[in-house]
Amino acid sequence: MDEFFSPIHTYQVCNVMSPNQNNWLRTNWVQRDGARRVYAEIKFTLRDCNSMPGVLGTCKETFNLYYMESDRDLGTSTRESQFMKIDTIAADESFTSVDLGVRRLKLNTEVRGVGPLSRRGFYLAFQDIGACIAIVSVRVYYKKCPSMVRNLAAFSEAVTGADSSSLVEVQGECVGHSEERDTPKMYCSAEGEWLVPIGKCVCSAGFEERSDSCVACDLGYYKSSPGDQLCSRCPPFSHSETLASQICECDTNYYRSATDPASSACTRPPSAPVNLISSVNGTTITLEWNPPRDTGGRRDVTYNVICRRCAWDAGQCEPCGGGVRYTPQQMSLAKTSLTVANLQAHMNYTFWVEAVNGVSDFSLEQRMFSTVNITTNQAGRTLCKTRVFYNWGHDVLQYGQIVIIIIIIRHCLYAKNGFLLFLVLKVVKSDFTEAADPQIQKPEHKP
């Protein structure tokens, strides 16, 4: 019994009077279960040899610990020579006869490592060489690093290495809804502690880290790419209607261009330019305007100018054609002014100025323009072509005289105005006289 009068079951020996003692106590066969190194914790009591009279020279205060590996239970067929010595074990405290009288138990605890082990199981054995000893308990165990999650990588429990200085490398597995940034690794030390974390996992798009796990972004939030960042609230004029959204959809009539990041606000086409004015100089005009009051929330506003040539009758308009010159350019203007040259004189024109941005092409709504109507002035030189027609007259004014009628038609096209003028001149000319023969024949008609 111990000092609390509780019964204790022990294996004990106290043959201290006889020399050359060799008493063995062996455990049952212990399966290794994957352990490469095990530990034996021994609790025992040992009596001080000086407290016993007449045992000088034969009493010992130590015992020896052995082990033997095997792939199966050998029963009672083991031999002493098959065992390998682990250590000689001595007591830190020994008891005396006084301690026995007061039932004071001086219990010693010693731990020894056993390994490396490679067989399926092993035995432990205790050799007594003449001590007065009682073995109270033997606990055999192995150390392992516990399962854990580190840097969003799950590491399963790992058994320690075969010797006291070894480090066992363990590769982690990314938790659900995460992916490797660098291969996660840790090392399990001989003491069952994780050391030297390397690499990590990050939450996938649509998920954020919370308490060593990746959870879906809430409604109204999104995460567009894998990483350490948390879910973000949807940008202005956008929304998410499902959990784990990777992008927020734009509200009605709002859009993103192909180059806009998911973090940018949704935008819309701009309104029409304002304060459009024109100045005419002959067949050249200059247009100027101010930016739209509403840019749609974007900075990439440019301008397109559409030119239409209109006849004097209302509603008869057509594109101005390729001969018109625009300075600096007609489409995708960055500035708010434009010069248009090579127009036709005395002609009506309508110019439409449109503001566009990066999302204008996505909108199904009607485009918004500012318009101005102008009429060009007279300008440029007059281009004329003359055609001459000859016709022989059929009436003779005087004997021997033939009349030739010359018709001159001038087609004059005033530069850029589109008007065609017909000028007809009749010229009577005495081409020649024949006084002798009134029967002279008229020449053949020549065009």
KAUR-V494503 format. One record per residue. RES is the residue in one letter. SS is DSSP state (@ for helix, = for strand, . for the rest). D_LAST is the distance of its C-alpha to the last C-alpha in Angstrom with 2 decimals. Layout:
res:RES ss:SS d_last:D_LAST
res:RES ss:SS d_last:D_LAST
This chain:
res:M ss:. d_last:153.92
res:D ss:. d_last:152.06
res:E ss:. d_last:153.16
res:F ss:. d_last:151.93
res:F ss:. d_last:154.06
res:S ss:. d_last:150.99
res:P ss:. d_last:151.45
res:I ss:. d_last:149.63
res:H ss:. d_last:149.03
res:T ss:. d_last:149.32
res:Y ss:= d_last:149.84
res:Q ss:= d_last:152.68
res:V ss:= d_last:154.98
res:C ss:= d_last:157.85
res:N ss:. d_last:159.63
res:V ss:. d_last:160.56
res:M ss:. d_last:164.07
res:S ss:. d_last:163.12
res:P ss:. d_last:161.24
res:N ss:. d_last:158.21
res:Q ss:. d_last:156.57
res:N ss:. d_last:153.38
res:N ss:= d_last:152.38
res:W ss:= d_last:148.85
res:L ss:= d_last:146.87
res:R ss:= d_last:143.54
res:T ss:. d_last:140.79
res:N ss:. d_last:139.09
res:W ss:. d_last:135.85
res:V ss:= d_last:133.02
res:Q ss:= d_last:129.43
res:R ss:. d_last:127.02
res:D ss:. d_last:124.01
res:G ss:. d_last:121.49
res:A ss:. d_last:123.44
res:R ss:. d_last:123.57
res:R ss:= d_last:126.22
res:V ss:= d_last:128.82
res:Y ss:= d_last:131.40
res:A ss:= d_last:135.02
res:E ss:= d_last:136.64
res:I ss:= d_last:140.42
res:K ss:= d_last:142.84
res:F ss:= d_last:146.47
res:T ss:= d_last:149.83
res:L ss:= d_last:152.12
res:R ss:= d_last:155.77
res:D ss:. d_last:156.98
res:C ss:@ d_last:159.23
res:N ss:@ d_last:161.49
res:S ss:@ d_last:162.33
res:M ss:. d_last:163.97
res:P ss:. d_last:167.30
res:G ss:. d_last:168.00
res:V ss:. d_last:164.43
res:L ss:. d_last:163.98
res:G ss:. d_last:162.26
res:T ss:. d_last:161.10
res:C ss:. d_last:159.04
res:K ss:= d_last:155.31
res:E ss:. d_last:152.83
res:T ss:= d_last:149.58
res:F ss:= d_last:147.98
res:N ss:= d_last:145.11
res:L ss:= d_last:141.81
res:Y ss:= d_last:140.18
res:Y ss:= d_last:137.23
res:M ss:= d_last:136.15
res:E ss:= d_last:132.81
res:S ss:= d_last:132.44
res:D ss:. d_last:129.90
res:R ss:. d_last:132.41
res:D ss:. d_last:135.68
res:L ss:. d_last:138.46
res:G ss:. d_last:141.28
res:T ss:. d_last:144.57
res:S ss:. d_last:143.75
res:T ss:. d_last:142.68
res:R ss:. d_last:144.64
res:E ss:@ d_last:145.28
res:S ss:@ d_last:143.73
res:Q ss:@ d_last:140.34
res:F ss:. d_last:140.02
res:M ss:= d_last:138.44
res:K ss:= d_last:139.92
res:I ss:= d_last:137.84
res:D ss:= d_last:140.26
res:T ss:= d_last:143.82
res:I ss:= d_last:144.09
res:A ss:= d_last:146.61
res:A ss:. d_last:147.41
res:D ss:. d_last:146.63
res:E ss:. d_last:149.55
res:S ss:. d_last:152.67
res:F ss:= d_last:155.28
res:T ss:. d_last:159.04
res:S ss:@ d_last:162.02
res:V ss:@ d_last:161.78
res:D ss:@ d_last:158.27
res:L ss:@ d_last:159.58
res:G ss:@ d_last:162.20
res:V ss:. d_last:159.76
res:R ss:. d_last:157.12
res:R ss:. d_last:154.60
res:L ss:. d_last:151.80
res:K ss:. d_last:150.09
res:L ss:. d_last:146.94
res:N ss:= d_last:144.85
res:T ss:= d_last:141.18
res:E ss:= d_last:139.55
res:V ss:= d_last:136.04
res:R ss:= d_last:135.07
res:G ss:= d_last:131.77
res:V ss:= d_last:131.72
res:G ss:= d_last:129.05
res:P ss:. d_last:126.71
res:L ss:. d_last:126.96
res:S ss:. d_last:125.10
res:R ss:. d_last:127.16
res:R ss:. d_last:126.97
res:G ss:= d_last:130.15
res:F ss:= d_last:133.19
res:Y ss:= d_last:136.84
res:L ss:= d_last:138.61
res:A ss:= d_last:142.23
res:F ss:= d_last:144.89
res:Q ss:= d_last:147.75
res:D ss:= d_last:150.98
res:I ss:. d_last:153.13
res:G ss:. d_last:156.04
res:A ss:= d_last:154.78
res:C ss:= d_last:155.83
res:I ss:= d_last:152.43
res:A ss:= d_last:150.85
res:I ss:= d_last:147.16
res:V ss:= d_last:146.02
res:S ss:= d_last:142.36
res:V ss:= d_last:139.62
res:R ss:= d_last:135.96
res:V ss:= d_last:133.32
res:Y ss:= d_last:129.69
res:Y ss:. d_last:126.45
res:K ss:. d_last:123.95
res:K ss:= d_last:120.30
res:C ss:= d_last:117.51
res:P ss:. d_last:116.73
res:S ss:. d_last:113.36
res:M ss:= d_last:111.24
res:V ss:= d_last:107.72
res:R ss:= d_last:106.55
res:N ss:. d_last:103.05
res:L ss:. d_last:101.87
res:A ss:= d_last:103.12
res:A ss:= d_last:105.95
res:F ss:= d_last:108.64
res:S ss:. d_last:111.05
res:E ss:. d_last:114.71
res:A ss:= d_last:115.50
res:V ss:= d_last:118.83
res:T ss:. d_last:119.94
res:G ss:. d_last:120.09
res:A ss:. d_last:122.95
res:D ss:. d_last:124.42
res:S ss:. d_last:125.00
res:S ss:. d_last:122.21
res:S ss:. d_last:119.39
res:L ss:. d_last:116.18
res:V ss:= d_last:114.40
res:E ss:= d_last:110.60
res:V ss:= d_last:109.20
res:Q ss:= d_last:105.52
res:G ss:. d_last:104.64
res:E ss:= d_last:102.34
res:C ss:= d_last:99.91
res:V ss:. d_last:100.89
res:G ss:. d_last:98.71
res:H ss:. d_last:95.20
res:S ss:= d_last:95.40
res:E ss:= d_last:94.08
res:E ss:= d_last:95.16
res:R ss:= d_last:94.15
res:D ss:= d_last:96.51
res:T ss:= d_last:98.90
res:P ss:= d_last:101.98
res:K ss:= d_last:105.31
res:M ss:= d_last:108.88
res:Y ss:= d_last:112.12
res:C ss:= d_last:115.34
res:S ss:. d_last:118.39
res:A ss:. d_last:121.81
res:E ss:. d_last:123.08
res:G ss:. d_last:120.58
res:E ss:. d_last:118.32
res:W ss:= d_last:114.55
res:L ss:= d_last:113.38
res:V ss:= d_last:110.21
res:P ss:= d_last:107.37
res:I ss:= d_last:104.08
res:G ss:= d_last:100.61
res:K ss:= d_last:99.77
res:C ss:= d_last:97.73
res:V ss:= d_last:95.43
res:C ss:= d_last:94.50
res:S ss:. d_last:91.27
res:A ss:. d_last:88.31
res:G ss:. d_last:89.34
res:F ss:= d_last:93.03
res:E ss:= d_last:95.34
res:E ss:= d_last:98.79
res:R ss:= d_last:101.82
res:S ss:. d_last:105.37
res:D ss:. d_last:104.53
res:S ss:= d_last:101.99
res:C ss:= d_last:98.34
res:V ss:= d_last:97.65
res:A ss:= d_last:94.42
res:C ss:. d_last:92.58
res:D ss:. d_last:93.29
res:L ss:. d_last:90.75
res:G ss:. d_last:88.58
res:Y ss:= d_last:89.08
res:Y ss:= d_last:87.34
res:K ss:. d_last:87.59
res:S ss:. d_last:84.45
res:S ss:. d_last:85.94
res:P ss:. d_last:89.29
res:G ss:= d_last:91.63
res:D ss:. d_last:94.60
res:Q ss:. d_last:92.79
res:L ss:. d_last:93.75
res:C ss:. d_last:91.52
res:S ss:= d_last:89.37
res:R ss:= d_last:88.56
res:C ss:. d_last:85.05
res:P ss:. d_last:82.55
res:P ss:. d_last:81.20
res:F ss:. d_last:79.07
res:S ss:= d_last:80.22
res:H ss:= d_last:83.04
res:S ss:. d_last:84.91
res:E ss:. d_last:86.15
res:T ss:. d_last:88.13
res:L ss:. d_last:90.89
res:A ss:. d_last:90.15
res:S ss:. d_last:86.60
res:Q ss:. d_last:84.70
res:I ss:. d_last:81.98
res:C ss:. d_last:81.70
res:E ss:= d_last:78.85
res:C ss:= d_last:76.66
res:D ss:. d_last:77.06
res:T ss:. d_last:74.36
res:N ss:. d_last:71.11
res:Y ss:. d_last:72.46
res:Y ss:= d_last:71.38
res:R ss:. d_last:71.95
res:S ss:. d_last:69.29
res:A ss:. d_last:69.68
res:T ss:. d_last:71.06
res:D ss:. d_last:73.53
res:P ss:. d_last:77.15
res:A ss:. d_last:79.38
res:S ss:. d_last:81.30
res:S ss:. d_last:78.38
res:A ss:. d_last:78.01
res:C ss:. d_last:75.39
res:T ss:= d_last:72.45
res:R ss:. d_last:69.50
res:P ss:. d_last:65.92
res:P ss:. d_last:65.65
res:S ss:. d_last:64.67
res:A ss:. d_last:61.41
res:P ss:. d_last:61.02
res:V ss:= d_last:61.97
res:N ss:= d_last:60.85
res:L ss:= d_last:57.18
res:I ss:= d_last:55.40
res:S ss:= d_last:51.97
res:S ss:= d_last:50.57
res:V ss:= d_last:46.89
res:N ss:= d_last:45.40
res:G ss:. d_last:41.68
res:T ss:. d_last:40.37
res:T ss:= d_last:43.69
res:I ss:= d_last:46.73
res:T ss:= d_last:50.33
res:L ss:= d_last:52.50
res:E ss:= d_last:56.30
res:W ss:= d_last:58.96
res:N ss:= d_last:62.63
res:P ss:. d_last:64.17
res:P ss:. d_last:65.06
res:R ss:. d_last:68.42
res:D ss:. d_last:69.38
res:T ss:. d_last:68.57
res:G ss:. d_last:70.03
res:G ss:. d_last:72.90
res:R ss:. d_last:70.81
res:R ss:. d_last:69.80
res:D ss:. d_last:66.68
res:V ss:. d_last:64.35
res:T ss:= d_last:60.70
res:Y ss:= d_last:57.56
res:N ss:= d_last:54.18
res:V ss:= d_last:51.23
res:I ss:= d_last:48.54
res:C ss:= d_last:45.30
res:R ss:= d_last:43.16
res:R ss:= d_last:40.00
res:C ss:= d_last:39.98
res:A ss:. d_last:37.29
res:W ss:. d_last:38.11
res:D ss:. d_last:39.30
res:A ss:. d_last:42.80
res:G ss:. d_last:43.38
res:Q ss:. d_last:39.89
res:C ss:= d_last:40.91
res:E ss:= d_last:39.95
res:P ss:= d_last:41.14
res:C ss:. d_last:39.89
res:G ss:. d_last:38.56
res:G ss:. d_last:39.05
res:G ss:. d_last:37.46
res:V ss:. d_last:40.42
res:R ss:= d_last:43.19
res:Y ss:= d_last:46.86
res:T ss:= d_last:49.61
res:P ss:. d_last:52.06
res:Q ss:. d_last:50.99
res:Q ss:. d_last:50.07
res:M ss:. d_last:52.84
res:S ss:. d_last:56.59
res:L ss:= d_last:56.86
res:A ss:. d_last:60.35
res:K ss:. d_last:59.78
res:T ss:. d_last:59.12
res:S ss:= d_last:55.99
res:L ss:= d_last:52.37
res:T ss:= d_last:49.27
res:V ss:= d_last:45.82
res:A ss:= d_last:42.77
res:N ss:. d_last:38.98
res:L ss:. d_last:38.79
res:Q ss:. d_last:35.81
res:A ss:. d_last:36.10
res:H ss:. d_last:36.94
res:M ss:. d_last:37.79
res:N ss:= d_last:40.95
res:Y ss:= d_last:43.00
res:T ss:= d_last:46.26
res:F ss:= d_last:48.54
res:W ss:= d_last:51.43
res:V ss:= d_last:54.27
res:E ss:= d_last:56.71
res:A ss:= d_last:60.07
res:V ss:= d_last:61.12
res:N ss:. d_last:64.17
res:G ss:. d_last:65.59
res:V ss:. d_last:66.20
res:S ss:@ d_last:63.11
res:D ss:@ d_last:61.67
res:F ss:@ d_last:64.86
res:S ss:. d_last:64.71
res:L ss:. d_last:63.37
res:E ss:. d_last:63.26
res:Q ss:. d_last:60.08
res:R ss:. d_last:58.85
res:M ss:. d_last:59.47
res:F ss:= d_last:56.81
res:S ss:= d_last:56.50
res:T ss:= d_last:53.10
res:V ss:= d_last:51.30
res:N ss:= d_last:48.09
res:I ss:= d_last:46.05
res:T ss:= d_last:42.80
res:T ss:. d_last:41.08
res:N ss:. d_last:40.14
res:Q ss:. d_last:37.01
res:A ss:. d_last:36.76
res:G ss:. d_last:34.57
res:R ss:. d_last:31.40
res:T ss:= d_last:28.00
res:L ss:= d_last:25.14
res:C ss:= d_last:21.61
res:K ss:= d_last:18.15
res:T ss:= d_last:15.28
res:R ss:= d_last:11.60
res:V ss:= d_last:9.33
res:F ss:= d_last:6.31
res:Y ss:= d_last:5.82
res:N ss:= d_last:6.89
res:W ss:= d_last:9.48
res:G ss:. d_last:12.85
res:H ss:. d_last:15.08
res:D ss:. d_last:18.33
res:V ss:. d_last:20.12
res:L ss:. d_last:22.38
res:Q ss:. d_last:24.48
res:Y ss:. d_last:25.05
res:G ss:. d_last:22.97
res:Q ss:= d_last:20.56
res:I ss:= d_last:16.76
res:V ss:= d_last:15.29
res:I ss:= d_last:11.97
res:I ss:= d_last:11.35
res:I ss:= d_last:10.46
res:I ss:= d_last:10.82
res:I ss:= d_last:12.71
res:I ss:= d_last:14.08
res:R ss:= d_last:17.18
res:H ss:= d_last:18.89
res:C ss:= d_last:22.52
res:L ss:= d_last:25.11
res:Y ss:= d_last:28.52
res:A ss:. d_last:30.67
res:K ss:. d_last:32.54
res:N ss:. d_last:31.99
res:G ss:. d_last:29.36
res:F ss:. d_last:27.65
res:L ss:= d_last:23.86
res:L ss:= d_last:22.71
res:F ss:= d_last:19.47
res:L ss:= d_last:19.02
res:V ss:= d_last:16.49
res:L ss:= d_last:16.47
res:K ss:= d_last:15.39
res:V ss:= d_last:15.77
res:V ss:= d_last:16.44
res:K ss:= d_last:16.72
res:S ss:= d_last:18.24
res:D ss:= d_last:16.23
res:F ss:= d_last:18.94
res:T ss:= d_last:21.88
res:E ss:. d_last:23.15
res:A ss:. d_last:26.65
res:A ss:. d_last:28.21
res:D ss:. d_last:26.23
res:P ss:. d_last:25.19
res:Q ss:. d_last:23.84
res:I ss:. d_last:21.01
res:Q ss:. d_last:18.04
res:K ss:. d_last:14.66
res:P ss:. d_last:12.07
res:E ss:. d_last:9.81
res:H ss:. d_last:6.58
res:K ss:. d_last:3.78
res:P ss:. d_last:0.00
